[in-house]
């Protein structure tokens, strides 16, 4: 299929010349440029379609494309593009495209992790993708951290959008790429990295030449391209008056555009200026919405349903008699948001920020009367680095001579973009980029060691760099269980375990400066001093404290770089999704509002004590929590009147899918081996690695054939029947024995195992040991209780597991070994899903 016809089939439009050239010169040859320099409005997300066409035509490109954006957005262009491509992919021969994106029905659905042979589009933020690449995925369990690292770090193309805004992450990606290709071991399917940036650069951080891609004269001559890069944007530079900048901006926006009937964007740098603007708009009775960083994800998502916000979407209908509407933004509206306003009024920021703001006005060049008004200081405090950069930005904007079009920005003399010249000095101050090393990569890969470990720093500074001038942040969420699981229930229902089953999702969270969060918690504690809250640290460890303790003077330091989970009945969130200690708005728990194709991914119901309800279609129960009667005392033995049942949807990447009937062990092992044979097709045919993966899947659950383990899952038919999984409501008894450790001991006697070469045997043992996340590098002694073997054998194999992991990781690389583990884990998931009958 020709590129032109395939591109039109996928996107509904003919390709631009640059899209054709990017395909023919790079992707069709199995290669990608290091850097792709494209101005805004030219459809840069179409690189996803170009990759998909190359994949369909047999080019040697990765099977997963990972699109990384600077921050979580509202109107996510990647989701829009991926959804359209999924609908049209069968037209070019791609039948089963997986999608997992930032928001909406595909939000973190993990489809991409179910089948490594399946083409997939994954979209995420720097934090979401970067933490997973470094084996530290926020909110992930011990079991799934290596799986995500393996499938994101192998056979994947990472497209880093607006890479100039996150230089630390770009350097991290390059470091991982070099480690995989030139480190002590070479990975099977090393990741590829391509940056998308509005800023051209010729060398990377090590001074090495960058293979770049940019527009040519042919592109500039194309009528649609010409219309977009020459889009009319009349620039007005306005000196700041004596009034506050927010007040002056609001006055200009109202007086200039009140009667225009247009969509007007307002950008300011501080939350205080947002309040000044919104107060003025409210007083003038002008319709507005706001898009700012500290908003909770749920309220941010709801903007899509608001009439005012929809006026800023690129395809918003234009009608006579429309009223003027305003959207007030901080930097949250600058990046990755597919907005196109008619006019803008803003304060002065650094040049990189200003370029992003200009790109949100008249995005497609359809109007000829668009204006941008920039209010700037008359004098700058040149003793401060940021103020010097803003001053130089103003000098650069004056060079535009009233033209803020992409063409005018591109036509600035190229010498100003050279290092240490005017333009570079106008960008936001760069962070200190922390250097990685093979020792750090090794430490992060030790995923079975929970909590803090000497020599293993938190990954966040390596994703964003260190900024001395950035205040610490705190995240806040609301959950019902914080009020329900208290006292003695905390001994039985660990918050850490509950959050692994029901992790906090982006739509539940807001993030703000720790000092502002603390101020609002103080106000909230004045009404609810004794309520217990959960405090989650950066290692996902949870402590519980009364709110009054956090609201104390010492409490501010306790919440820095933490997540605070509040009971949802006490309020603290206003209608705009902002933390507000005076708000009494209740019922703030939106955990169940995570949906795929309008079906809930999580659901919680109250049932009568002892009742065994039928789970919702396609879902499984994960918790039954007794609800203590309101008049009951802590030490009362009377049974609860009701129980709270938690369900989660059975997905393709689900290791614990449960069916109505028990899943028999032998059938499960057979199904897993068949899936592993299919999933390992990217490995060399006849290789030790492929043989080890299939054998490991075939025998990964041998250790479940223990009487105590079968009793634990409620199998009363043992020994006549051996189960791999119990039914949805099997009685569960707690036992620390790890069946995968037992499987390692048992498999050694199998003739199929003895027939493998020694290297394949060692790999197979590790893959079996690690398929639930242990053996990276260890099992704890209490997890290895097995009455079928003597203590010396058990102790020997506890030590062997750690040494084996170290040898194999040195041989295959961190991501290469995690990838092999993930093939077995995905096969286990597929077999479990088959036993459960799939999503009903």
N, C-alpha and C positions, 0 to 999 in steps of 0.2 A: 504494500500500500504506500503510495507516495506521501511525502510529508504534508504537502498542501491539502490533500484530500483527508488525511488522518486528522490534521489540526482542525479543519473545518468540522469534521464529524464530532470531534471532542468538544470544541468550544463554540461552534456555531458562527465562526467568523474566519476570514482569510488571515493568514499570518502576516506580520510585519516583516520587512527584510531582515531585521536583526534576529528574529525568531528562526527564520529559515537558516540563516548563517550559523547560529548557535547550534542548531541541530546538525547540519552537514559537516561543519568544521570540527565539532567536538563530540557531541553525544552519539552520533551515528558511528563514530570511530571508537566508542567505548571510553571516551575521555571527557573530562570536565575542566573548565578554566579554574584557576585559583580564585580569581576575582572577576566579578561581573558588575560593570559600572553603568547604571541606567538611571535616567532622571525619572521623577515621579510621574504617574499617569500613563506609563507605557506598558502596563500589564506585566510587571516583572514576575508575578505569581504564575505566569504562563510557563515558567521553567518546569513546573510540575507536569504540564501537558507534554512538553518537549521530552522530558525524561520518560514519560509513559509510552510515547510513540517509539522511542529508541528501544525500550524494553519489548514492546510488541513486535518490533522488526528484528529482534534477535541480537541487538548490540550487547556487548559485555558491560552492562551498567548494573549497579546494585539493585536489588529487588525491593529495597525499602528507601523511600525518600523522607527525610526528617527536616521539616521546615521550622526554623527557630526564629521567634520574634522577640523583640526587646522586652515586652511586657504583655500581660493579659489584656485583651481588647474586648470591645463590644461587638462591632461589626468586623468580624475576622475574615479578611479576604481569602485566607487559605481555606477556611471552612467552605466558603461559597464556591471557590474554585474546585475543591475536592469533591463536593457534592455533585456538581455538574459533571465532572469527569467520571465519577462512579456511575452515573446514569447512562453516560454515553460510551463508556469503555468497551462494552460488548461489540460496538460497531467496528472496533479496530482489533478485536480478538482477545481482549482481556476480560475474562468472565467473572472473576471473583476478587475485586479490588477491595482491600480492607482500608478503613478510615478510622483514625482516632485523632481528634482535634481539640482545640482549646475550649470549645463551648458548644451548646446545643445538643442535638441528639447523639453526637459522636463523642461527647466529652469523656476522654480517658476510659474508653470502653474496652481497651486491651485486645481488640480484634487482631491487631498486628502481632501480638505475642502468641497467638494460638497456632499459627502455621508458618514456619520460616520459609516455605516455598511460595507463599502467597504474596503477590505484590501489595505493598501497603504505603499509605500516606499518613505520616504522623506529624502533627503540628503541636508545638509547645513553646513555653517561654524558656529563657536562659536557665532559670531555676529548675523548671520541670525536667528539661532534657539534660542539662549539665549535671545535676545531682545524680540522675540515673546513670549517666556515662561513668561517673566516678564511684559506682557501687554504693551510693548513699541516697537513693531516691526518697525524697520527702514523703512520709506517709506510707511507705512500702514496708512489707514484712520481711523478716529474715529470708523467707523462702523466695520472694520475688525479686529482691535486689539484684542477684546475679543474673536472673533471666533478662531483666531489662537492660543491664549493662551488656550482656552478650548479644542481644538482638539489635541494640542501638549502635554497638561498637563494631559490628561485623556486617558485611554485605549491606551497608547503608551509605547513602549520600546525604550529608548534612549540609543544608542550604541555610546560611546564617544571614538573615535579612537585617538591613541597617547595621552592618557589622561595625561601622565606625563609631556607633554609640556604645558598643560593648567591647572595647579593645582587649580587655582581660580574657573574656570568653573566647575571642577569636584566637588569641595566642595559646590558650589552653587546647583548643581543637587542633591547632597546628602541632603542638607538643605531643598530643595523643597520636596523631597521624604519623609523626616521625618515629615515635616509640614503636608503633606497630610495624613500620616498614624497615626501620634501621636499628632497632634496639637489639637486645640480647637474643630475641627470638622473633621470627616473622609470623604474623597472624595469617590464618587461612584466607580470610576475605576482608582485608583492612578497609577501614572506612575512608570515604572520600569527603573532602571539604570544599565548598564553594561559598565565598562571601558575596552578598549583594550589598552594594554600598553606593550612596550618592557621592562619595568622596573617592577620587582616584588615588591609588598609591602604587608605587612601582616596586617597593621592597617590603619584606616582612620584618618582624622585630629582630631577626638575626642578620639583616642586611642582604638576604637572598632575593634574587629576582622573582617577581610574581608574574605568572602567566595570566594575562588579563584579557578581558573582552569588553568592548565599548562600541558605541554607535559610530557609523561611518557616514560619509557624505551621502551615500545612497539612502540611508535611513532618514537623514535630515530633509531629503527631497520628497519623501513620501507624504502625501497630503494629510493623512490623519496624524502622523507623527508631527508634522509641521504645525498643525492646528494645536496640538497639545503642548508642545514645548514653547510655542509662541503665545500661549494663552494670555489674554489681556489681564494684567493685575497692576493697577496704577498705585504706586507706592508713595505714601505721604509720611514724612518724618516730622513729628510734632513735639516741640520742647515741652517738658513737664512744667506745669504751673505750680503755684504754691500749694494747691490742694493735694491730697493723697492720690497716688497714681491710679488706684482702683476707682476712686470717685471720678477722676478726669476721664478715664476710659469709658465708664458707664455713661457719662454725660455726652461724649462724642458719639457713642453707639446709639443712644436714644435720639439725640437731636439730629444726627445726620441721616439715620435710617428708619426712624419711627414710621414714616408714611411710605416706605419703599415697597413693602410687601415681600421682602426678601429674607433669606436665611443668613444670619449674621453670627460669625464665630467670634468669641472673645477669649483671648489667651492672657493669663496672668501667671506669675511665678509663685505666688504665695497663697496659702489658705486664707490669710487675713484679707488679701485683695479680692479673693473670690467672694468673701462675705460682703465687702463693700460694694462690689458690682451687683450681686444678687439682691442686696437690700435696696439699691437704687432702682433696679428693674422692677422689683416688687412694688415699691412706692409709686412708680410710674405706670403700674398695671400692665407691664409688658410680659408676654408669655415667654418663659425660658425653661430650660433644663440645665443641669450641670453634670459634667464628667470630670471627676477629680480622683486622684490616687486613693484617698482614704475611704472611698465608698466600698461597702460590702459587695461582693460579687453578685449576689442575688438581685439587689436593687439595680446594679449596673446592667444586668441582663434585661431587666424590665424596661429599660430605656427603649428597647426595640418596639415595645407596644405603645410608646408615647407619641402622640401626633406631632409634637414640636420636634422631637428628636428625628423622626422619620423624614422631616423636611430636609435634613442634611445628608441623606443618603444619595448616592450618585443618580439613581433612577427615580428620584422623587418626582411626582407629577407636578407640572407647572400650570397653574390656573389663574384666571383673572380674579381680582378681589381678595387674594390671600393676604392674611395679616403678616406683619413682620414677626419673626421668631428669633430667639437668641439661644445659643449654646455656649455656656461658660466653662472653660477648660483650664486645667493646669497642664503640665507636660504629659498627663495621661491621654490627652487628645492629639498628641503630636506624632505618635509612632504607631504604625500598624492598624490604624483606624480608617476604614474606607469611607471617608467623608468628603463632600464637595460643597463648600459654602459659596454664597454669592459675594460676601464681603467679610472683612475681618478687622478687628480693632485689638491691639495687644500692647503689652509693655515690651521693653527691650531685653532680650536674652542674648546668649552667645550665638555665633553665626550658624553653627550646626542646628541649633534649636530653631532659629529664625527660618532657615531653609525648610525645615519640616512644617512649620506653621504656614509658610507661603504655599507649600504643596497641597494644603487642604482647602485652597480657594480656587474656584473655577478649574477644577482638576482636569477636565476634558476639553477646555477651551470653547465651550458652547456659548459663552456670553462675551460681550465686548465692552461692558461698563463696570467691571469689578474693581473694587478699591480695597487697599490695605492701609490702615492707619497705625503707625507705630509711635507710641508715646515714649520719649527717652529723656533721661536726666540732662540738665544743662551742664553740670559739672560731675566729675567722677573722682572717687577717692582712689588715687593711683597707688596708694600704699597696699591695696588689697588686690590679690591676683585676679579674682573674678571681675572686679570693677575695671581693671586694666583690659581684660578681655572684652568686656561689654563696650568699653570706649573704642577699642579697635574695630569691633563689629560695626559700630555706628559709622566709623570711617569707611568701612567696606561697603555698607549699604548706600552711602552717599555716592560711591562710584557707579551704582546702578542707574543713577539719574532718573529716578521715578519709575523704573521698570523692574517688577519683581517676577517676571516670567522665568520658567526653567531655562529658556535660551539665554536670558540676560545673566543668570547665575553661571551657566556653563561658559559664557563668553568673557567672564572675568579673566584677565591675563593669567596664563598658566603659571607664571613665575610666583604669583602670590600663594600658590598651593605647595610650593617647595618647602622642605623642612625649615623651621626657624624663621619663616617669613610671616607676613601680615595675617594670612588666612589661618594658618595653623595656630597662631597666637590668639585667634578669635574663637576657637573651639572651647567647649567646656574643659576645665582642668582635667587632665587625664588622671586616672587612679594609679596607685602603685601596683604594678603587675607582679604578682608573686610567682616565682619560678617553681615549676614542678621538677620531679626527679623520679628515677626508677624506684627509689626507696619509698617515696610517697605513693606511687601507683600500687606498689606491693601492699603498703599498709591499708589503703582504702579497700583493697580487694579482700581483706580478711573479714568477710561479712558475718561469719558466725560468732565473732567477738562483739557482743553488744556493748553499748555505752562508750564512754570515753576511754581512750587507750593512749599511753605515752607514745609519741612519734606519729600519731594519726590525727592531724588537725581537722577541724571542720572544713567542709569543702566550699562553703559560701564565699570566703574571701578569694578563692581561686577562680570563682565564676565571674565575679564583678570587680575584683581588685580591692585595694584598701584605700579609703578616702578619709583622711584625718578630719575633714570638715563636715562629714556626714553624721548626723546624730543617730543613735541606735533606734531601731524600730521594734514594735510589738504587734503581733496579730491577735485578733479577737474573734471568737465564734460563740454561738449559743447552742446548747444541747439540753434536751429534756433529762437525759440520764444523769447529768451532774446533780440534779436535785433528787433523783430517785435512788441512785446507787450511792448510799452514804452509810456511815457506821460500819456494822459487821458485814454488810453486803460487799464492801470494798475488799474484804479478805477473799471472798469467793469470786468476785467479778473484777478482775484487774483492769484499771483504765487503759493500760498499755495494750492488753489483749483486746479490749473492746474497740479501741481505735484501730487495731490491725484489721478487725472484721468489718468495721464501719469507719474507715478513715475520713478525716476532714477533707472536703472537696473545696476547690477554689470558690465556688459560689457561696459557701458558708462563711468565708473569711473576709475581714477587712484588715488593713495594715496602716499604721500611722506612726508618727514619732512617739517614742516611749514617754516623753514628758507630757505630750497632749493626751495620750491614753491614760496615764496616771492621773492627770487632773480630772478626767471624766469618771474614772473609777472611784476617786475620792467622793465625788458628788453622788455616785450610785451607792457607795458604802454608807452614806449618811442615812439612806432609807433601808438598806439591807446589810447591816454590818456582820451578821452571823452566818450568812449563807456560805456554803463551801464552794470553792472554784477549783478547777484543774489548771495546773501550770505545766506546760510541755516545754522541755528544753530542746536544744538543737540536736540532741542524741535520741529524741523521742521518749525520754524518760519523763514520767508524770509524777508530780507531787500535788497534794491537796492542802489547801489553806483556807481559813476564813477570809472573806473579802476585806474585812477591817484590817487584817494584817498586811495585805497588799496595799491598802490605802494609806498606810503609815508612811512617815518620811523615809524610812529604810526600804519601804516596799518598791520604790521606783527602780532601784538597782536590781531587784528580784525579777522584774518583768522585761528587762532589756534583752532583746534577741530571743524572746520567748513567745509562746502562744498561750493566751488565756482563754479558757472555755468556761463560759458563764451559764448558769441555769436560765432557761429561756423565759421564765415567768417574771423575772425581776426588771425587765426593760433595759434601757441603755442604748437603744438604737432608734433614730428618728426616721421619718418617712422617706428621706433621701438616701438612707443607707449609711448614715454617718454616726459615729459613736457620740452619744449625747447622754450624759449621766442624769439629766433631768427628765428624759423621756420615760414614760410609763408604758409605752407600747409593748404588749406581751405577745406570747406565742411566736417567738422569733426563731424557732428551730425549723430550718429548711433542709435538713439532711435528706429527707425522702424526696426532695424535688430534683433528684438526679435521674434523668430519663434518657432512654434510647428509643427512638422511633415512637415517642410518646408513651412508652411503657416504663414504669418505675424500675430503677435498678436496685432500690432499697425500699423496704416497707416495714413499718412497725405497727402491730395491732395489739389491743388489750383483749385477753380471753379469760374465761372463767378458769379458776384453778383446777388443774387436772384435765382440762379439755384438750383434745387432740384435733385441732382444726385442719382442714385441707389447705395446704399452702396455696397462695395465689399462683396462677399458671406460670410455669417456667421458673419458679423461685424455690429456694430451700431455706429451712430455718437454721439459724446459727446461735440463737440465744433464747432462753426462757428465763426471765427475771421476775421473781416474786414481787408483787406490789404490796407493801405493808399497809395495813389499814390505817387511816389517819389517826385513829384513837389508840393504836397499838403502841406498846412500849418496846424499847430496844431488845429486852431480854425475853419477850413473850414468845412462847413456843407454838401458839395457835397458828394453823396454816393460813396463808394469805387468801383473801377472797378472789383475787385476780392475779394474772400473770401477764407480763409484757413480752410478746414474742417478736423476735427480729428475723426478717427474711432478707436474703439477697438474691438477685437474679443469677441463675446458672448461665454462665457465659462459656464461650469456646475456650477461654483461658482460665478454666476453673479446675483445680486439682481435687476438689471435694464435692463434685456434683453427686447428688444422691437421687436414687430412683425410688419408685414405690415398692419395688421388690429388691431384695439384696443383690449386690453385684458379686458374682462368684469369682474367686481368685484366679482360677486357671483361665477363664474367659477374658478377664481384665488383662492378664499378662500377654495373652495371644493378641488382643486388640492393640496393646501398646507396642508390641514388636512390629506389627504391620504398619502402624503409624510411623514408627521410627525409621523403617526402611524407606518410607515415602519422604520423610522430612530430611533425611541425610543425603539426598541426591546431589546437593551442592558440594559434597565431599568427594574426593577422588574414588572412582569405582575400584573395588577390590582392596582398598586401603585398610590398615589396622584401625584407623579412626572410625570408618563406617562400620566395620565389624563390631567394634567395641560399643558403639552407640546402640546398635540393634540388639546385641546380647544384653546390655545393661537394661534396656527397656523390657526385654523378655523376662528378666529375673529380678526386676527392681523391688518387687513387693514380696519376695519369698519369706521375709521375716514376719509377715503377718500371720503365718501358719503356726501361731503359738496359742495355746489354750487361753492364756490370760488376755492376749490381745483380742482374740475372738469374743471373749466374754465382755471385754471393754466396749465393743461396738454392738453388743446385744445379740450375738449369734447363739441362740439356744440349740441349734441343730448340730453344732460341732461335736464330734469330729466327722460326722457323716458329710457335712458341707463345710467348706472353707470360703469365707467371704473376703473380698477386697475392700468392700465398703458396706456399711449398714444402710438401713432404710432411713427415711427422713426423720422418723421419730424413735429410732433405736435408743435404748437407754445407754448413756455414756458414763463409764466409770473412769476416773482419772488414774493414769499410770505413766510413769516417766520413761518407760522403755521406748526406745526408738526402733521402729521396725526396719528402717533402712540399714541400721548397724547390724541387725540380725540377718538381713539379706546378704550383706557382705560376707558374713561368716558362713552362711549356707551355700552360696553360689560356688564356692571353691571346690565343692564335691561334684558339681555337675560336669558330665563329660563334654558338653558344649563349651564350657569355660576352659577346661583342660586342653581342648583342641586349639585354642587361640595362641598366637605367638605371645611371648612374654610381655612385650610392650603393650599389646592390645589387652592382655589380662590386667595389667596395672591400671590402664585407663578405664576399663570397664568397672573395676572395683571402685575407683573414685566416682565415676558417674552414678553408680548405684548409691554410694554413701552420701552424695551431695544432692540427691534429687528432691530433698525437702529443705535444702539450704544449710545443712550441717556440713562438716568436713571441710570448711573453708576458714580456718584450717582444722577444726577440732570437733569432737563430741565431748560433752562434759561427762565425768564418771557416772553421775546419777542417771544419765540417759542410756547407759550401756548395761543395764541389769538384764541378764539372760541366763535362766537356769539350765539351759541346754549346753552351756560351755563352761569350762572351769575358769577361775578368776585370772590365771596367768595368760590364757589365750585372749581373754577380753582385754586385759591391760596391754598386751602386745599389739592388738589391733587398734586400740585407741591411739597409741603412739604412731603406728604405721599410717594411720589416716592423715595425720599432720605432715609427716615426712613425704608421703605420696603427693599431697596437694602441692607442696613446695617444688618437688621435682617436675610435676606436670605443668605447673604454671610457668616454670622457667623454660620448659620445652615448647609450650603452645602459646605463651603470652597470656596476659590477664584476661583480655577480651576473647581471645581464641579459646581458652579453656572454658570460660563462662558460656561461650556459644555452644560448645560440645555438651556441656551440662544442660543447656536450655533445650537442645534437641530432645534429650530424654524427658525433660520436664514437660515439654509440649506434647510428646507422645503420651505421657501419663494423663495429661489434660484431655487429649483427644479420646483416649479410651474411657475415661470417666464420663465425658460428655456423651459418648455413644451408649454407655450403660444407662445414663439418665434419660435417654430418648431425645437428646438435643433440647433446644428451647421450644417449649410446647406452644 
